[in-house]
């Protein structure tokens, strides 16, 4: 059972690490619908780790990356790249789980776009981990 704040932070980071490895596997398998979804999951879990670290309370039950970042008091003032990543990933979380127009979504999730999303997500994860040290 997870009890301390440190353990809760590590729990969320471990899940994020698992998801980034899964995103890479999906990228290599050319399963692009799931690359975007998993990248969203990585960012969400990193934000929940950051939330625990800074606020020392349970993060809100939401998948909205902007809300999590704001409530965690993550300073994104000079990080337009981070806000752009959040805005790009948020629709992919819902659309990947409930793909009403799967073909249209798949057309937008090209190999190049997914490679970029994966790299940007990896960079975000490294940035959060650096902030947690």
Secondary structure, DSSP 8 states (H G I E B T S, - for coil): ---SHHHHHHHHHHHHHHHHHHHHHHHHTT-HHHHHHHHHHHHHHHHHHHHHHHH-S---S---HHHHHHHHT---TT-HHHHHHHHHHHHHHHHHHS-TTHHHHHHHS-HHHHHHHHHHHHHHHHHHHHHT-
